């Protein structure tokens, strides 16, 4: 990790990885924060930066838990479908989906437990990122959606595996088929988030949960995590291979092109089934 710094009474270690910062505090919690406000749109570079941060923290003996969060209004509003710079479009991001799969796999292969603080939107691949964490803390204003079908896409980021594991197969099918959006209360009701707190206290409450985990025996926590996530990495890799194959053929369809156009033009898509 990087150089030591002092912030109030707390001694921390901090480092930057592209648009991601990692700050390790004396509670053994590393705050990994995305800095692309307000939407924090994802792309391969963002996921690579997160994976780099996770890898560095895995090697840091004083890091016991990662708090995943973001600067701005939204946790991660998925990919930028508007085509406006500086973010790239979904089509551009997914021209090489194997690169996304490779970097996402690095997140799932990390050893340190992760608590996600989800403010605003966790949409599409942003939901996939939230579901990569062990626990999610949200507020009533949070919004969750697996809205891929609404734009002619297939789900990505291993949601094929993670979403059913968290909320059950039938609820996952409901969300994936309809692409409907859940409020924080609805997400809490089906177990998609693990704590529901006020927007004002979200970051503090998420850090408190991470610190509570970090106060336990670190070797025992990692051992328990390894048991509870046994086989997840292999299932994730298998799922992303299939997701990528489905995504690639869908990209050749008229409905895909219409979904991207409709998102850019902020209108309802007119799908024709070809």
C-alpha positions in Angstrom: 0.0 0.0 0.0 1.0 3.7 -0.2 2.4 6.2 2.3 1.1 6.7 5.8 -1.0 9.8 6.4 -2.9 11.2 9.4 -6.6 12.1 9.3 -7.9 13.4 12.6 -7.1 10.8 15.3 -7.0 8.0 12.8 -3.8 6.8 11.2 -4.4 5.4 7.7 -2.7 4.0 4.7 -4.0 5.3 1.4 -3.4 4.6 -2.3 -5.0 5.4 -5.6 -5.8 3.0 -8.4 -7.1 4.9 -11.4 -10.5 6.3 -10.4 -10.5 4.2 -7.2 -9.0 5.1 -3.8 -8.2 2.7 -0.9 -7.9 4.0 2.6 -7.1 1.7 5.5 -7.9 2.9 9.0 -7.1 1.7 12.5 -10.3 -0.3 12.7 -8.7 -2.7 10.1 -11.3 -1.5 7.6 -10.2 -0.4 4.1 -12.6 2.0 2.4 -12.4 1.4 -1.3 -14.2 4.2 -3.1 -15.1 4.8 -6.7 -14.7 8.4 -8.0 -16.8 9.0 -11.1 -19.6 11.1 -9.6 -22.5 11.4 -9.9 -23.4 8.1 -11.6 -20.1 6.1 -11.2 -20.7 4.4 -14.5 -18.8 1.2 -14.8 -16.4 0.1 -17.5 -13.5 -2.4 -17.8 -11.0 0.2 -16.4 -13.1 0.8 -13.3 -13.4 -2.9 -12.6 -9.7 -3.3 -13.2 -8.9 -0.5 -10.7 -11.2 -2.1 -8.1 -9.5 -5.5 -8.7 -6.1 -3.9 -8.3 -7.2 -2.3 -5.0 -8.6 -5.6 -3.7 -5.4 -7.4 -4.6 -3.2 -4.8 -2.8 -5.5 -5.1 0.3 -5.3 -8.9 0.3 -1.6 -8.5 0.7 -1.9 -5.9 3.5 -1.8 -7.7 6.9 -3.7 -4.9 8.7 -6.7 -5.1 6.3 -9.5 -7.3 7.5 -12.6 -6.0 5.7 -13.2 -3.9 2.6 -15.9 -1.2 2.6 -16.9 -0.7 -1.0 -18.5 2.6 -1.7 -18.7 5.5 -4.2 -18.5 9.2 -4.4 -21.6 11.0 -5.6 -25.3 10.4 -6.0 -25.2 6.8 -7.1 -23.3 3.7 -6.1 -23.1 2.5 -9.7 -25.7 3.3 -12.3 -24.4 0.6 -14.7 -23.0 1.5 -18.1 -23.5 4.9 -19.7 -26.1 4.3 -22.4 -26.3 7.9 -23.3 -23.1 7.9 -25.2 -22.0 11.2 -23.7 -18.3 11.5 -22.7 -16.3 10.9 -20.7 -17.9 7.5 -20.0 -18.1 4.9 -22.8 -21.3 3.3 -24.0 -22.5 -0.1 -23.1 -21.8 -1.4 -26.6 -18.2 -0.1 -26.4 -17.7 -1.6 -22.9 -19.0 -5.0 -24.1 -17.1 -5.1 -27.4 -14.6 -7.2 -25.5 -16.7 -8.8 -22.8 -14.0 -11.3 -22.0 -11.9 -8.4 -20.6 -14.7 -7.5 -18.2 -15.1 -11.1 -17.2 -11.4 -11.4 -16.5 -11.3 -8.3 -14.3 -14.5 -9.2 -12.5 -13.2 -12.6 -11.8 -10.3 -11.0 -9.9 -12.8 -9.3 -7.6 -14.4 -12.7 -6.9 -11.1 -14.3 -6.4 -10.0 -11.8 -3.6 -9.8 -13.1 -0.1 -10.9 -10.1 2.0 -14.6 -9.8 3.1 -16.5 -6.9 1.4 -19.4 -4.8 2.7 -21.0 -2.5 0.1 -22.6 0.8 1.0 -25.2 1.3 -1.7 -26.6 4.8 -2.1 -28.7 5.8 -5.0 -28.7 3.4 -7.9 -27.2 0.0 -8.3 -28.4 -0.8 -11.8 -27.4 -3.4 -14.3 -23.7 -4.2 -13.9 -23.8 -1.9 -10.9 -26.2 -4.4 -9.3 -23.7 -7.1 -10.3 -20.9 -5.2 -8.5 -23.1 -4.8 -5.4 -23.8 -8.5 -5.4 -20.1 -9.3 -5.6 -19.9 -8.1 -2.0 -20.6 -10.3 1.0 -23.1 -7.8 2.6 -25.0 -4.8 1.3 -26.1 -1.7 3.4 -28.7 0.5 1.7 -31.1 3.3 2.5 -34.8 3.8 1.5 -33.6 6.0 -1.4 -31.5 3.3 -2.9 -32.6 1.7 -6.1 -31.8 -1.8 -7.5 -32.5 -3.1 -11.0 -31.4 -5.9 -13.3 -32.7 -4.0 -16.3 -30.8 -5.8 -19.0 -33.9 -7.2 -20.8 -35.3 -3.7 -21.1 -32.5 -2.8 -23.4 -32.1 -6.1 -25.3 -29.1 -7.3 -23.3 -28.2 -10.4 -21.3 -27.2 -10.1 -17.7 -23.5 -9.8 -17.0 -21.1 -9.8 -14.1 -22.1 -13.2 -12.9 -25.6 -12.2 -11.8 -26.7 -15.6 -13.1 -25.0 -17.0 -10.0 -25.0 -14.3 -7.4 -28.5 -12.9 -7.6 -30.3 -16.3 -7.1 -27.9 -17.1 -4.3 -28.9 -13.9 -2.5 -32.7 -13.6 -3.1 -33.7 -17.0 -4.4 -34.2 -18.3 -7.9 -37.8 -17.2 -8.4 -37.2 -13.7 -7.3 -34.1 -13.5 -9.5 -36.2 -14.7 -12.5 -38.8 -12.0 -11.7 -36.2 -9.2 -11.6 -34.2 -10.4 -14.7 -37.3 -11.0 -16.8 -39.1 -7.7 -16.0 -36.1 -5.5 -15.3 -38.2 -3.7 -12.7 -36.7 -1.4 -10.2 -36.7 -2.0 -6.4 -36.7 0.6 -3.7 -34.4 0.2 -0.7 -37.3 -1.1 1.4 -38.3 -3.6 -1.3 -34.7 -4.8 -1.6 -34.4 -5.1 2.2 -37.7 -7.1 2.3 -36.3 -9.8 -0.1 -32.8 -9.9 1.4 -31.1 -8.1 -1.5 -29.7 -5.7 1.1 -28.7 -6.8 4.7 -29.2 -3.5 6.6 -31.5 -0.6 5.8 -30.5 2.7 7.3 -31.0 6.4 6.7 -29.2 8.1 3.8 -27.5 10.4 6.2 -25.9 7.5 8.2 -25.4 5.1 5.3 -21.6 5.3 5.1 -21.2 5.4 8.9 -23.5 2.4 9.4 -21.8 0.4 6.7 -18.4 1.2 8.2 -19.7 0.1 11.6 -20.8 -3.2 10.2 -17.4 -3.7 8.5 -15.7 -2.8 11.8 -17.8 -5.3 13.7 -16.6 -8.0 11.4 -13.0 -6.7 11.6 -13.1 -7.0 15.4 -13.5 -10.8 15.1 -10.6 -13.2 14.6 -9.4 -12.5 11.1 -8.2 -16.0 10.3 -11.6 -17.4 11.5 -13.5 -14.9 9.4 -11.6 -15.7 6.2 -11.9 -19.4 6.9 -15.7 -19.0 7.4 -15.9 -16.9 4.2 -14.0 -19.5 2.2 -16.5 -22.1 3.4 -19.5 -20.0 2.7 -18.3 -19.1 -0.8 -17.0 -22.5 -1.6 -17.2 -23.1 -5.4 -18.5 -19.6 -6.0 -15.4 -18.6 -8.1 -15.8 -21.6 -10.4 -19.5 -21.1 -10.8 -18.9 -17.4 -11.5 -16.4 -18.2 -14.2 -18.7 -20.7 -15.8 -21.6 -18.3 -15.7 -19.7 -15.4 -17.2 -18.6 -17.6 -20.1 -22.2 -18.3 -20.8 -23.3 -14.7 -20.2 -20.6 -13.6 -22.7 -21.7 -16.0 -25.4 -25.4 -14.9 -25.0 -24.3 -11.2 -25.0 -22.3 -11.6 -28.2 -25.1 -13.1 -30.3 -27.6 -10.6 -28.9 -25.3 -7.8 -30.1 -26.0 -8.9 -33.6 -29.8 -8.4 -33.3 -32.0 -5.4 -34.2 -33.4 -5.4 -30.7 -29.9 -4.7 -29.2 -29.5 -1.8 -31.5 -32.9 -0.5 -30.7 -32.3 -0.8 -27.0 -29.1 1.3 -27.2 -30.8 3.9 -29.4 -33.8 4.1 -27.1 -31.6 4.6 -24.1 -29.7 7.4 -25.8 -32.9 9.1 -26.9 -34.6 8.6 -23.5 -37.6 6.8 -24.9 -39.3 3.5 -24.6 -37.8 0.9 -26.9 -39.8 -0.7 -29.7 -38.6 -4.3 -29.9 -39.5 -6.5 -32.8 -38.0 -9.8 -31.7 -35.2 -10.1 -34.3 
